[in-house]
Amino acid sequence: MAYDEKLADRLSALVKSRKGFARKKMFGGVAFMLHGNMCFGVHKDSLVIRTDEESANISLKRKYVKPFDITGRPMKGWIMVSKDGIKTKDSLDKWTSLAIKFVKTLPKK
């Protein structure tokens, strides 16, 4: 299955005026890198978010959220939000802001 290009376009529009972002094809989808670190992306029809472990564990208790697991080993600090959890601009902004906040704490590559 290809990735949701409409979601990728929504993400592109969201970061269009922000410095430090780059779009890159990864894991059969697309990733948005912030200063060389993956921040968020699209896998199939879900939004992939990178955050700290504590925030990820809290988020996993929410509806429409599951671990980011495409290999049989869930990645710590990574979550996937289904398309039902990101229907509105506000919901997409909330999730991407969580990722941006975390990735800004990482060293630039």
Secondary structure, 3 states (H helix, E strand, C coil): CCCCHHHHHHHHHHHCCCCCEEEEEECCEEEEEECCEEEEEEECCEEEEECCHHHHHHHCCCCCEEECCCCCCCCCCEEEECHHHHCCHHHHHHHHHHHHHHHCCCCCC
